[in-house]
Amino acid sequence: MEEETSERRIGAGIRRRRRALDLTLAEVAARSGLSSPFLSQIENDRARPSMRSLQRVADALDTTAVQLLAAGETPRRVDIVRADADPGLDSGFGPGSGTDATARVRPLVRGQHQMHALEFTGDHDAERAFRHRNDELMYVADGSAEVEADGRTHRLGRGDTLYLTGGVEHRWRALEAGTRVLLVAVADHVEAVVDPRS
């Protein structure tokens, strides 16, 4: 089975979302702080954005980077994402940024599903706060991480898991080189139902 490249999936997802909102490239550029030519290159598969740039585009389009990545993918009933098939996206914190030059973000679930999963390796935007509609699980596969959530700071080591209910604002950062964090979350389009017995 022949698979599309990640660049094509990302570009198609961004273009569809932009057009659905009836926005021009210039309007998305103004909202994101990225140039119109760069956005055009991304949409036309001539450039691959860093995760940091993709997040800026997602913010400009009132969505998430995860949703943009998933939008261009065909959901599969059974899917294997091979570790060596796609190295993921540069986190945007590489050379010249003063952080880990090998920082990557790799989607572990392709397409629009009821959950999404990402693998973060190395540094990422520790200043950015997140608040997701639904529940999220964070697992530290290697290294260590620090998470600020619900007014408290939590230090996680290899093998530790942190669970967050939907709506909890949080941010996190890797504490050492080579840290690998897996994030698994219920997708935003899923309507979580509270058990009336609880």
Secondary structure, 3 states (H helix, E strand, C coil): CCCCCHHHHHHHHHHHHHHHCCCCHHHHHHHHCCCHHHHHHHHCCCCCCCHHHHHHHHHHCCCCHHHHHHHCCCCCCCCCCCCCCCCCEECCCCCCCCCCCCCEEEECCCCCCCEEEEEEECCCCCCCCECCCCCEEEEEEECEEEEEECCEEEEEECCCEEEECCCCCEEEEECCCCCEEEEEEECCCCCCCCCCCC
